[in-house]
């Protein structure tokens, strides 16, 4: 265990009856790191978040957040974390300001400035409107704002951009990066591989309750991914056809040579493996 | 750590949500007005006058003197048919038809026949009263004393001379309705908090589950108690023993909260809370109907928890009962509340987890 680790999970396990939702997982998240926790629905992502945030008592193993044991110091940990849930759970009949102020009071924050926080998530001017009148994107931004009320040291974000329009999704991604630059550790649960690739220093793949890979996106691509060369060739009848050559293999040079000598190549470009390709390669299944 | 700011924030939040739920906001405000109006439109005195119609081809003056002496309200009809028509029309509840030779038969020691007409649907007690009137008159007119000694024994509390006006009999029912309405409101708040997932968000703050129960408890007890005190105050229920009545209402408010917790543990939303609330209202109102219509609820009514609240309110407000008379009721009520609260909190804790 290093002193810089904000989150340490050791053999963390949770079972629902006979079903093992989280199966002896081990990982660490460094301070001010964004860790992507990727996996399909039912893989154990949310259960892991629930254990780390004190909503569920682990059935096995242990975990520390900011050097505190999650079972013995649940309240002390909860005072220093922010959680943005997968589903919207705001008080719809209250205004945005009332929602944020309530949580500020629960965290015991004096002189809380709801307007400043709303401005950060682009909701200034709508603070006195009831949440029931908000669009999905606005609600999601308010959810993120609520997670930031106590200026958390660790931020748990569960699918924060799922189902959002590109503008709202981009605003939330910018906010995540802003928080990370401020020194906040971010535990990002998502099955949006592009988002993870862009935001996360490291990603963990979880499948059937087990972490099957954990590394930087670059290393994972190096280790598991296969770069490809895609070329469009002209056919005798005037049509076009695509040819693919796997790069970085012993046969690559001869295959490339054969392509250019035998075919009339019109366009050519290389393609990197995506995290989704790697996930499928490792687990044998897709993300949905 | 000082928990009060957390509890205060939760209570403020619940009050905001309660009054932003239009159904419960309107029901609460309109209900208060409605209960008070209902109380004041009900008769404030008990009408004990016995009314009847009388017909005889030759009505003896002695009969009318007797009726006057007994303070019986009567109308003399021109014919047997007119008397029958008046009863059928509901103008008089009963009628007596005396034979023209009534006095002659009585003096001869014979047994004259007097027809007693009663409106269809008259309860047996009313029939007995009119038959008794006729028999009493016969006795007075014939001058023959009854050859028995009547020994009157009163069973239960002797309420002779203490007839309660219908509006005052309504008070316990009003209290139960207020309690059940608040039970529904509280159950809805909690159920929607669980269903909407906001509870999860609350539980990831320094707030403890105990803070949540204390906050909901203060909200439930406060809302119920304030309304019950207001209605009792306006309807004169606090005139006799105000402190005793306040203690009873506080225990009633606690009962509302504990039942609210229990209902919330099985409700999913406002509609299911209202569904369970209607069941609770029917069951809990039964003892109140026993007060409103004496004799309609037998001793099994004591098995209902609301009986001890209703009986206490009834006896304190209407018969000036004191601590000595109602302390067993209060003790039982406190015990029931403790049990309900424990069951409600346990059931809700299971739902929260």
Interface residues (C-beta under 8 A of the other chain):
Chain A: X53 X54 X55 X75 X78 X79 X81 X83 X85 X87 X88 X89 X90 X91 X92 X93 X94 X98 X102 X103 X105 X106 X107 X108 X146 X150
Chain B: X5 X6 X8 X9 X10 X12 X13 X16 X17 X20 X21 X196 X197 X198 X200 X201 X202 X203 X204 X205 X206 X207 X208
